């Protein structure tokens, strides 16, 4: 018989008796119903455009979760070293960074089959008057051989394969290349931008990323290759062999289908289209807008005393920002108002974005005031409001009553209860 535990001191007692739980492998991931992946918020792995998640890693992870028949939970991070630590602590199940496979890293993680191959390239600025020069004139003013980097400062991410490659080049060329490892949270794209803006002279990155950014910064040169082709892959823990096998089987299958190359080309072979999205006002990377309805969302959030992005998230969850959305139950519009709710708050046209948002906000305000009167703790208030909006106020009231009833039962330990499930 399975046990359902309510949060409280008995969880701590159980943990002390059983010892630390093993980090989840595939069976445990399937049992709980979701896989957690760590991704980077950048112009190719994961970003938001017009409220819609996008990115090479994101699209592949969606397909992987579907293959495994689990939900996908995403966590954002940066820094390879930090990412590996989170993976091995069990905070995430898969490190979905485009990692260069190295011998040193294989001692810390298991790499899945390679996603693709790439080469490390030098990123440098073209001469100031490059538009008026011939290709040969430009070449003569740029570094084209690794030996020409001797004595030069090159900035790279901390503990990256780029730093190791530059040290190897110093050995191979017989002269010191000055390697400046940036902070653990630095990204390749931030360093590329620093080169383009003249704040540093050189960095090293993977060719696929360099090609995307060279469209955004036409004054950059990325033609100097510094490495042989290298494998790019995601990683899982050494203690997750079942997950490793399953991901490898999935990847082998999907790479035989057109889907993989369609996704790859969308992010790495169509850089101009991609950069238009990234530079858009509606991009999480380059803009400060979430939807065409931000004006009304901000007005509503001010009435609720919420961060406006939280209200935007509610609307996205309800309708994906589709003002004509209609559910099977008859809820309509951006905030999925039921007909009786729309009528209660004076909505004449529930498909009108402004009316729909204002009515939805009034309903959220009503829920908020109800739970304040019920003396819900301040730190839990928004949780109760969102749950009531999503599942219905009466259902949350019933669930709360049931919880209080269970806590009053004889044999209840502290603030937790144990029920047969």
Helices and strands as residue ranges (DSSP letters): E 3-5, H 9-18, H 26-32, E 34-39, E 47-49, E 52-54, H 56-68, E 71-76, H 80-89, E 94-100, H 103-106, E 110-111, E 116-118, E 120-125, G 130-132, H 135-140, G 146-149, E 153-156, H 161-173, E 178-181, H 188-196, E 202-206, H 207-216, E 220-225, E 230-236, H 241-254, H 258-268, H 271-278, H 294-304, H 308-319, H 339-344, H 353-373, G 378-380, H 381-391, H 393-407, E 418-420
